[in-house]
């Protein structure tokens, strides 16, 4: 219990140690420090920095971390009990744990007879001594000590008396908490709860939970353990970790705080969770999973017309929490499955009111269905969608009209491949005929188009093409297949996505490219005000 009878759960983040054991996860020392600072800002109670002595990066992390000020978190070093047959005074691992100079130390020891006999190759009695002596040694050095009871639930199923004896040995030696680990991730929820309750009744120190996700139960099992009485939860941001991963703190924290009323973070910090999730993915150079609960881009995304119609009346109709609670946002998708409500709600997010224009909505919906039949996909191309909506409004003025374009790609002896594009555009009463070379046909088209546009819109020079992707839509047609081109562009004001589709990759690229350049000109009032009337608006 916290102040005023508030129920508290200690959040112990192990992203920097257990999370980095996941496939494809590699963090430099600087990466780990960046994430640690962000976790501290989020407000977790403990940040496990790594295993001193296991690699130079972890040693460098602790060396730098000890000189930093931490607002909310205590830094923890991770290691194991002394070796079988050795002494704590001579154990290199324990010495390195102390040399890390962290206020908290977490050590791992076996809680399964099978693991002790077969993997460690020692006796059950010696394992108990290893646990007790290691903890007593660290406590005598003035450290807060947590004991991770590795394979506890497997050990409990095998021999509950011995698994509990390991916990008592740790607690009697002075451990501040014993953490029950579902190391293989195979424990189901009912037996896990029974084991947690038995552990709570068997020891006097704090009991924690550390689960892995091999049965996709890590979050559920962590929550169940807390409801059974555990008050210390270990996990990682985005569930990173060995094999399938660890318990995902980005799901555990909002469930405990928002749904169950526990205090896990400082007041108001829950809204930082989505930003934290995406920041860890960015620093780790991993794609952020859009389907993550609570913090994923799709967590509050609605596509079906029935759903959108309902959330327009009240979001709780199809949302279990308001997205802003965790710092996320609501999205409405528009596709061939959409109803008219999708169009109205989506347009409103662009600042366009279509509620009193049913004929315009009907026309837009028909166009979307037709375009998606021909390969367009607007779910991740909001800029193209907004332009489509605006082009159906009576006051729409296109910023430019394409008259024709030509793209040449050839191999020239001594110069390699060469791409050249010629573009003819009309802007108001003026026709511009420009040409440019590029390192490819799309780049040449882009550069030639910008030459013309900069005469009227010099700001277009600040727009960068940030990403370009091609998707083959019907690969059974081979090189004659229809393709979809997706482009992300951006400038100092933000980023936007556009799409084009055609059997001709150059045409598909041009359609997406033209939208990417038109979008800022149409949607920014200071630029839209300069759009001249076209002599002939053919779009």
HELIX and SHEET records of a PDB file:
HELIX    1   1 UNK A    3  UNK A    5  5                                   3    
HELIX    2   2 UNK A   19  UNK A   21  5                                   3    
HELIX    3   3 UNK A   29  UNK A   42  1                                  14    
HELIX    4   4 UNK A   56  UNK A   65  1                                  10    
HELIX    5   5 UNK A   92  UNK A   99  1                                   8    
HELIX    6   6 UNK A  113  UNK A  114  1                                   2    
HELIX    7   7 UNK A  115  UNK A  120  3                                   6    
HELIX    8   8 UNK A  124  UNK A  140  1                                  17    
HELIX    9   9 UNK A  152  UNK A  158  1                                   7    
HELIX   10  10 UNK A  160  UNK A  172  1                                  13    
HELIX   11  11 UNK A  189  UNK A  202  1                                  14    
HELIX   12  12 UNK A  218  UNK A  228  1                                  11    
HELIX   13  13 UNK A  237  UNK A  239  5                                   3    
HELIX   14  14 UNK A  249  UNK A  254  1                                   6    
HELIX   15  15 UNK A  255  UNK A  259  3                                   5    
HELIX   16  16 UNK A  269  UNK A  272  5                                   4    
HELIX   17  17 UNK A  273  UNK A  283  1                                  11    
HELIX   18  18 UNK A  305  UNK A  313  1                                   9    
HELIX   19  19 UNK A  315  UNK A  317  5                                   3    
HELIX   20  20 UNK A  323  UNK A  326  5                                   4    
HELIX   21  21 UNK A  340  UNK A  349  1                                  10    
HELIX   22  22 UNK A  358  UNK A  373  1                                  16    
HELIX   23  23 UNK A  382  UNK A  391  1                                  10    
HELIX   24  24 UNK A  441  UNK A  453  1                                  13    
HELIX   25  25 UNK A  458  UNK A  462  5                                   5    
HELIX   26  26 UNK A  475  UNK A  480  5                                   6    
HELIX   27  27 UNK A  505  UNK A  523  1                                  19    
HELIX   28  28 UNK A  525  UNK A  528  1                                   4    
SHEET    1   A 9 UNK A  10  UNK A  13  0                                        
SHEET    2   A 9 UNK A  46  UNK A  50  1                                        
SHEET    3   A 9 UNK A  74  UNK A  80  1                                        
SHEET    4   A 9 UNK A 104  UNK A 110  1                                        
SHEET    5   A 9 UNK A 144  UNK A 150  1                                        
SHEET    6   A 9 UNK A 177  UNK A 182  1                                        
SHEET    7   A 9 UNK A 206  UNK A 211  1                                        
SHEET    8   A 9 UNK A 232  UNK A 235  1                                        
SHEET    9   A 9 UNK A  10  UNK A  13  1                                        
SHEET    1   B 2 UNK A 301  UNK A 302  0                                        
SHEET    2   B 2 UNK A 331  UNK A 332  1                                        
SHEET    1   C 3 UNK A 401  UNK A 412  0                                        
SHEET    2   C 3 UNK A 416  UNK A 427 -1                                        
SHEET    3   C 3 UNK A 430  UNK A 438 -1                                        
SHEET    1   D 3 UNK A 464  UNK A 472  0                                        
SHEET    2   D 3 UNK A 483  UNK A 491 -1                                        
SHEET    3   D 3 UNK A 494  UNK A 502 -1                                        
END                                                                             
